[in-house]
Amino acid sequence: MATAFNSPAGLVLAAALLLLVTSAHGQSPATPPPAPTLPAPTPPAPSPAGQCPIDVSQLASCANLTPLDVILNRPRAARLCCPPIAQLSRAAAAQCLCAALEQNDDIFTTYLTNEILRLCDKPRRLFDPITVCA
């Protein structure tokens, strides 16, 4: 019965296997180095309603509007409220409107804020959160 070790290629293969087994004996398998620990990212702190990139007093005349004013006299509401927030993003504009309207302690602050944002061409997109004034 012939074995693979009778041929020269078989002897080379057997020697390579023997060398591989003896060189690996006594060594522990390579362990990956520990991953560097990075500090956990800190979530952005919610900014208080009073922090607005513009002076909230610019929205004083807008803050005197009632829900009925916004519904019935949209051009006047737009004239009073839109220019100060025209250059702001929707989120910043919402923050400013909430701050300005909350000074009146109106229970319709959230409603007014969303209506004015819509009136000033800053509508809520599909996945944007609904603006709620706290």
Helices and strands as residue ranges (DSSP letters): G 4-6, H 8-24, G 56-59, H 60-63, H 67-72, H 74-85, H 90-102, H 109-119
